[in-house]
Amino acid sequence: MRYILGVDTSCYTTSVALVDLDGNVFLNKQIPLEVEEGQRGLQQSKALFQHLHRLPQVASEVAKAIDPKNDLVAICATSRPRPVEGSYMPVFMVSHLAGQAWANMLGIPYYAVSHQESHIQAGIFSAGGPDSPCFLVIHLSGGTSELLKVIDTGTGFKIEILGATQDLHAGQFVDRVGVAMGLRFPAGMYLEELALRGKDGHITIPFSVKGLAISFSGPEAHALRLLGQGVKREDLAIAVYNCLVNTLERWILNAVDTIGAGISDVLLVGGVASSAILRKKLIDRFEKRANSIRLYFADPLLSRDNAVGTALLGLKLYRAQHLL
């Protein structure tokens, strides 16, 4: 069997994946980076340092699964955040340079793609769509909160940013409130556990959407005031997710109204979009509306940072190069 290796070194996860030439996932390894208790993130230099120390481990994982010398036909790695000129972030230099070095050593093709394209590809793969050549994507994470118009080019994606946050990202909103509650970073998983025990609708956090621009600094400040007033953490946690759902619902409706032209498929990716509460509430909202908007959610494991999308993009590029 022959495989494509995908490598991704993002701000908080070291990832490798193997897919065969039929597009089946053979290996998916995601190793979270370590963040000190009480901290709300990692500096790029510290994240890069951790990635470098994980390279022998991920190489060993691949070598245990296959024989790289005989089974690998190409390597694909993320080299930048977005597929635009000048897009750069130090952490992606680890995956880019390691992937390039391994490919050169094995004498096989190397492909460089963007982290955002990888998220989109993993989302399409795990959600079973969208199938249309042009669709909307909402990318929600600790470092990105963007509304995108995406065109599938066959070997990648042409991406236009339609809207974005004006201050905090969705993941920062979740993490800052969660850490203020005493939860570990990243706080999403722990905040969601609290939210499941909260009294839904008991308190409200206002949301901010102006056209195609969103904001989370106001919601964060309101949430921290409520926390200081002594509201139950469980009630505040579910209010945070209700604020996110209200934001996304209005954002999607504004986008569809603005661009028109029959685009109604929306793919949601990124760590924040892996929330089961957010997914259920948003699906319920749109099922009650009489419109043609279709929501697609990446599988939670592939909504977070991963290298499966990277490997699948590498497969597309390999097929195009070899006319498979």
Phi, psi and omega in degrees: 000144180247149188222157169253132177262131174250140180226132179219127177238092184267191185293335185223005183213136169262125186227141169225151179210151174237132172234144177277178186286355172264001178087015177273138180279121181260328180214136175218108182239122179236118183245108180296143173284157183270130177240130182298144181300135180092347179274156182250018178163187180234140170291151180303320182296321180288323177294316179300318179300316179294320177302315180301321181286343179269347183303315177300323180294314182290326176296322178294321178300317179294316182295331176288329185276324183216176171261099186306323183296326185253336188258337181275132178248345178193157176233136178232134181223155174280135182239353183195163182292315186229158180276057179226157180300132176086357178291126186208143171205129187307321185301328183286348175294334180293308180296319182297309184287324177294314179300317180295318180295315180297319180294318178297320180294322182273349180071038181237163181297148175237135178235137177249130180229177180262155179297319183292320175298323180295319176301315182296316181296317178296324178295312179299316181300313187275335181270347182074026180160180006291154177266342182289151182288342180228128184204174178259148175229135169250119182253109185240118179206190177286342182241357182215133170218089187227147172253121190239144166260123189239134174242125179284119181265359181102316178243005181181203183220138170268122189240130175240125178280116179268326182202161182200170175290150178265354181208261181284150171276161181302319179294326177293320177303309179298313185291320182292318177293317181298314180296323177297333176279353182097011180275156177286152175269139352289142194268352188307311183298318182286323179294322179293323176298319176295317184300326180295341179258001183276161177274104186296125177087359182294321174230160184231138172251119181300148177247162184228110175226121177237102185065244179251016177251138178236166181212142178237359180292319177296311175303321179297313181299319179295317180296318180292326175296317179298320179297319179293335179277355174092019177294156180295136180301322181297319180291323178291324181298314180291331177294325176299315181290325176296322177297317178297316180296316179299319179298311183293320179301309181294321181299314181296315180297318178297320182294313180297321178293325184286311186274330179056222176056026173076009178277116184222003177269130183232120177257131179249125181225170179104160186303320180295325181288355178278353181296126179293323179297312181300315181299310184297314182295319182291318177299315179300319181300314185281334175293333180276349180267143178271077177214176185259013182291129179246125179261137176235127178247131173297149172307139183310319181294327181260002172279324176286173180302132182202168179252004179295314178299323178297313179296321180293323174294321176299323177297317178300316180292323178294315179299318180295320182290326183255009177054044181274000000 
